[in-house]
Amino acid sequence: VPVGSSAYLVSKSRAAGDLRVVLTDGSGRTELVTLFDGPTTGGIDGIEGLAIQQWTADVEPGAYRVRWQLTVGEHREHRDYLITVGEPAAEASQPEL
């Protein structure tokens, strides 16, 4: 993901619960920013349980993790996805007419 560009964070949950999405450092030890924190629906068919968040990579270039944490009652589980934020994309030059 280039610095300053947008990405979509997508999750699919079978059970309704509280969803928390955070950006962590590359090791996963330090939470840097909460990207989403709220209720989510659940479902196994089609778009039921689908949550889509747009995120702008306004961080320094480097390695990060996006962590999805779902809590349903006393049960809590999480998934981490490694991402790399790179240098800003170069502006595409327009040909002269």
VOPAGU-2260 file (C-alpha; in pm, 1 decimal, decimal comma):
REM VOPAGU-2260
SITE   aa  ch    i         X         Y         Z
SITE  VAL   A    0       0,0       0,0       0,0
SITE  PRO   A    1     161,1     330,8     -98,2
SITE  VAL   A    2     169,9     605,5     165,9
SITE  GLY   A    3    -136,2     827,5     135,0
SITE  SER   A    4    -337,5     584,2     -75,7
SITE  SER   A    5    -658,8     411,8      24,4
SITE  ALA   A    6    -709,5      43,9      93,0
SITE  TYR   A    7   -1018,7    -154,6     184,0
SITE  LEU   A    8   -1021,8    -370,0     495,5
SITE  VAL   A    9   -1271,9    -652,9     458,5
SITE  SER   A   10   -1391,2    -900,7     718,8
SITE  LYS   A   11   -1651,1   -1177,1     709,6
SITE  SER   A   12   -1796,8   -1299,5    1037,0
SITE  ARG   A   13   -2014,6   -1605,2    1087,7
SITE  ALA   A   14   -2140,7   -1474,7    1423,7
SITE  ALA   A   15   -2260,0   -1130,9    1528,2
SITE  GLY   A   16   -2044,7    -961,5    1789,0
SITE  ASP   A   17   -1814,4    -672,7    1865,7
SITE  LEU   A   18   -1551,2    -615,1    1598,6
SITE  ARG   A   19   -1234,8    -419,5    1663,0
SITE  VAL   A   20    -987,1    -350,4    1382,8
SITE  VAL   A   21    -650,6    -200,5    1475,4
SITE  LEU   A   22    -324,9    -115,9    1304,7
SITE  THR   A   23     -22,4    -244,7    1495,7
SITE  ASP   A   24     350,2    -222,2    1445,8
SITE  GLY   A   25     514,1    -499,6    1244,7
SITE  SER   A   26     567,1    -718,4    1551,5
SITE  GLY   A   27     200,7    -694,3    1653,5
SITE  ARG   A   28     299,1    -586,6    2006,2
SITE  THR   A   29     202,1    -218,8    1989,6
SITE  GLU   A   30    -138,9     -96,1    1878,4
SITE  LEU   A   31     -99,6     226,8    1682,7
SITE  VAL   A   32    -453,3     326,9    1587,9
SITE  THR   A   33    -805,2     187,1    1606,3
SITE  LEU   A   34    -956,2     167,1    1258,4
SITE  PHE   A   35   -1299,1      36,3    1363,4
SITE  ASP   A   36   -1463,5     -49,6    1693,5
SITE  GLY   A   37   -1828,6    -146,8    1703,8
SITE  PRO   A   38   -2092,5    -410,7    1648,0
SITE  THR   A   39   -2092,6    -630,5    1340,2
SITE  THR   A   40   -2351,3    -868,0    1199,9
SITE  GLY   A   41   -2287,2   -1232,4    1133,2
SITE  GLY   A   42   -2392,7   -1475,1     863,7
SITE  ILE   A   43   -2267,9   -1751,0     639,0
SITE  ASP   A   44   -2440,8   -1666,4     311,5
SITE  GLY   A   45   -2373,4   -1388,2      67,5
SITE  ILE   A   46   -2299,3   -1051,1     219,0
SITE  GLU   A   47   -2432,3   -1132,2     566,5
SITE  GLY   A   48   -2157,8   -1067,5     819,4
SITE  LEU   A   49   -1949,3    -867,2     572,8
SITE  ALA   A   50   -1781,0    -550,9     703,3
SITE  ILE   A   51   -1584,5    -319,5     475,8
SITE  GLN   A   52   -1379,3     -26,3     602,6
SITE  GLN   A   53   -1180,3     219,0     391,1
SITE  TRP   A   54    -841,6     313,3     534,3
SITE  THR   A   55    -592,7     577,4     418,4
SITE  ALA   A   56    -230,0     476,3     472,6
SITE  ASP   A   57    -123,6     794,9     650,3
SITE  VAL   A   58     169,8     634,7     833,8
SITE  GLU   A   59     544,5     615,2     776,9
SITE  PRO   A   60     664,7     354,3     526,1
SITE  GLY   A   61     731,4      19,1     691,3
SITE  ALA   A   62     587,3    -311,4     809,3
SITE  TYR   A   63     256,1    -321,0     995,7
SITE  ARG   A   64     -22,0    -559,8    1086,3
SITE  VAL   A   65    -395,5    -513,2    1057,5
SITE  ARG   A   66    -563,1    -702,1    1342,5
SITE  TRP   A   67    -928,3    -804,5    1339,4
SITE  GLN   A   68   -1056,9    -896,5    1686,0
SITE  LEU   A   69   -1409,3   -1036,6    1724,2
SITE  THR   A   70   -1571,7   -1079,3    2063,6
SITE  VAL   A   71   -1890,4   -1285,3    2099,0
SITE  GLY   A   72   -1992,1   -1312,1    2464,0
SITE  GLU   A   73   -1690,6   -1454,0    2649,9
SITE  HIS   A   74   -1529,9   -1584,2    2328,8
SITE  ARG   A   75   -1263,0   -1371,1    2162,6
SITE  GLU   A   76   -1053,7   -1446,8    1857,4
SITE  HIS   A   77    -828,6   -1245,6    1631,2
SITE  ARG   A   78    -654,6   -1260,0    1296,9
SITE  ASP   A   79    -348,1   -1059,9    1193,9
SITE  TYR   A   80    -262,5    -968,8     836,7
SITE  LEU   A   81      84,4    -837,8     754,2
SITE  ILE   A   82      99,5    -531,7     530,4
SITE  THR   A   83     376,7    -312,8     398,3
SITE  VAL   A   84     327,1      59,1     354,3
SITE  GLY   A   85     563,0     187,2      87,5
SITE  GLU   A   86     667,8     515,3     -61,0
SITE  PRO   A   87     393,6     730,5    -216,1
SITE  ALA   A   88     294,0     631,4    -565,5
SITE  ALA   A   89     451,5     850,9    -832,8
SITE  GLU   A   90     211,6    1074,5   -1017,8
SITE  ALA   A   91     141,5     937,3   -1361,0
SITE  SER   A   92     258,6    1178,6   -1625,0
SITE  GLN   A   93      12,6    1282,4   -1890,4
SITE  PRO   A   94     128,6    1276,1   -2251,1
SITE  GLU   A   95     144,7    1610,6   -2423,4
SITE  LEU   A   96    -118,6    1663,2   -2689,7
